[in-house]
Amino acid sequence: MRTIRITAASALLALAMLAGPAGAATPPAKIYAAALAAADRSDKDRERDARERPAEVLAFAGFSPGMRIADLFGGGGYYSEILAHVVGPQGKVLLVNNPPYAAFAKDDQAVRFKDGRLSAVERVVAPSDNLGLGTAQLDAALFVMSYHDLYYAEGKDFPRIDAGQFLDQVQRALKPGGHLLIVDHVAAPGTGSAPAQTLHRIDEEFTVKDLAAHGFELVGRFEGLHNATDDHSKLVFDPAVRGHTDRFVHLYRRR
């Protein structure tokens, strides 16, 4: 199948024209605008919107009301909150973290879910080798700046994950034809997964091959988060690049 490339400008046009990736129908732009405009969203999240472009990314992905979506290694739940507004009362959002991710995101989640906020988001903490997502239960899933962590390890605090086994679980959990969205920091071409350990980056074309090996077909690329000025040799937390790294956005279909 032909892979669709979508720029930031064409994503905005897609919002207006209701034309989604690979010819799929896209929900009206007002769904995403309303999600971002929710009165109880934090100032911190609104500031993040400017660099994440979540309305354009979600329009590209075609996420819509009524979907059941897993936010994989979603940390504090920035995208989970937005998605809860997008899928609405007939949908469901699962914020899925393993124990190390949950511990890292503990403080952020305490604020986001304080006093029963976002009851529509189900928080799941499960070991990486047994996520408990079931079979053909999800319409979609997403990794936002966390797919590379399948190839990162740091002693007892963040033990190595069997990346293939993890991806196989996600593939099984998606319904046939379901979609997986990946947003991640770009590494230098040809470097594979190695930069995940040292720079928290990952090679874009390695990602395509990795996902293909686990039952996913690349159907679209959104170009709106690329940054040609990024130095791919720098750690993503380096002050020189933090917050404006070069990022790829891929949409995959479960075969």
N, C-alpha and C positions, 0 to 999 in steps of 0.2 A: 504494500500500500504506500502511496505517496505521502511523504512527511510534509506537513504544513508548517511554514515559518510565519510567525506573526510578530510584527514590530509594535512598539508602543502606539504609534499613530493608527495602525490598522486595527489594533485592539479597541481603541476608542471608536473607530468606525464600526467595528463589529457590535459594540454595545448599542450603537444607534440603529444599525441595520438588523439586529437580532440574528446575526450569522455567527455560529460557533465554530470551533476547531473541527477540521475534517468534515465540514458540512453539517454538523449537528446543530440543533436548535439551541440558541442561547436564551436564558431568561431575560426579561426586560431589565434595562440598566437600573431602573429604580430599586430593584431588589438589593443590589450591591450598595447603591447610594444610601438606602435606608439603613442597611447594616452598619455602615461606617458612621452614620449620623445619629445612631442610638444615643439617647441623652446620658445614659449612665456609663458610657465608655470613658476610660481614664485619659488624662492629658498625655500620659506617657505613651499610650497606644496610638493616640492621634498623631503624635510626633513621629512614631514609627511608620505610620501610613505613608508619609511622604517618601520614604526610601523603599518601602516594600511594594507599593502600588497594588494593594490587595484586590481592589475592584477589577483592575485590568487582568490580574493573574487568575482570579476566579471566573471572570467572563471567558477567558481563554480556555479554562478547564471545563466550563459548562456546568459547574455545580449549581443545583437548583432545588426548589422547594420539594419536600417529601423524601429527599435522599437520606440514606444511612451512610455516614462518612466517618472514617477513622483518621484522626490526627496523630500520626505515628511519631513517637519521640517528640511530642508537641510541647514539652516543657511546661512553661507557665500558662499556656493556653491562649496566646494572642490570636492565633487563627481559629481555635475552637470557638472563641466568643463570636467572632465574625460569622463563622459558619452556622452557629446556632440561630442567628437571625436569618441567614439565607435559607436554611432547610425548613425553618418554621415548625409549627406544632406537630405536623404530620411526619417530620423527619427526625433524625437522631444523630448526635455527634458523640463519638467516643474519643476522649483524650487519653491516649495510650502511652504510658511511660514504663520503662523497666525500673527496678529499685534505684539504681544510680541516678537516672534521669529525674525520678521523683524527688530524691533527696536534694539534688541540685536546684530543682524548681520549687522547693517547699515554700519559701517566702513569697515568691510571686503568686503561687496558687492561693496562699492564705489571704492575700489581698483580693485577688480576682473572684474568689468564691466566698468571700466573707458574707455572713448573714444570709446564706442561702441563695446568693446570686447564681444565675445560670444553672438552674436546676435541670434544664434540658440537656446539659452536657454531662455525660456519664464518665467519671474519672476511673480509669483502669490502670492498676499497677500490677504488672505481671512479669515473670522472668522472660528473658528474650527468647528462650527455647520453648516457651509454652504460653503464648500470648492469649490463648483462649478465645480467638476471634471466630471460631467455627468454620463452616464451609458454605460458600455462596451466600453470605449474610450481608455483604457490603456492596453498595452501589459505587463507592469510590473511596480512595485513601490518599493521603498526602504525607510527604516528608518535606519539611521546610528547614533548610540548613542543618539537617540531621542525618540524611542518608550516609554521608561520609563517616559518621560515627559507627557504622557497621564495621568499619575497618580501623577503628581507633581503640586502643587499650591503655589503661594506666593502673597497673597493679590491681590490688584488691578493690580500690574505689571504683574502677571501671574495667571489669574483666573483659577479655576478648570475646566477641560475639561470633557465632557461626553465621556469617552473612548469608550464605546460600540457604541455610535452613530457615533463617528469618524471612527471607524473600519468598521462599516456598510457602510459608504460613500466610503471608499477605496474599499471594496468588490464589491460594485455596479459599481464603476468606472473601475474595471479590467474586461477585456474580460473573458469569461469562459475559464478556464485553464491558465489564466494569473498568473504571479508569484509575490510574495511579499518577499523581502529580508530584514531581520532584523539583525543588528549588535548592541549588547548592552553589558553594563558592568554587569558581573555576581554578583548576590547577594547570600547570604548563602541559601542553599536548604531549602524549606519549609517556607520561609519568605514572599512569595507572592509578592504583589505590594508595601507593606509598605516601603521597603528600597528606593523606588523612591523618597520619600519625604525627607528622612534624609541623604541618601548617594548617590543619583543619580544612583542607581543600581536596578536591578530587577531579580527576581527568574526565572531561565531558564525554569523550568517545568511549572511554572505559565503561562509563555508566551505561551507555547504550548497549554495549556487548554484554555487560553483566546482567542487565534486565532481560535481554533477549534469551539468555541462557536459563532464565527462570520463568519463562512463559509470558513475557510482556513484549508487545510490539510498540515501537515508537510511532506516534501518530501526529505529533506536533511539537514545535519549538516556539516559545515566545521570546523575542529578542529584547524586550523592553528593560531588562535589568542588567544588561551587559554594560561594562565600563572599560573602555579601551585604555584608560589611564592607570588602571590597577597594575601593581607589580605582583605578578603571580608567584614570585619567590618569597614574598613576605607572609608571615603568620597573620591570619585574619584579625587577630586582636592587636596587631601593631597599630599604634596611633596614626601612622601615616595612611593606613587603608581602612581602619575599622569603621564600619557603617556605610562604606561605599565601595565594597569589593565588586569585582566582576562576577556576576552570577548567571548561571544557565537555568532555564525553566523548561522542563520536558513534560509532555503528557504521553502516557503509555496506556495501551488497551490490554486487558487480560485476554489472552488467547483461550 
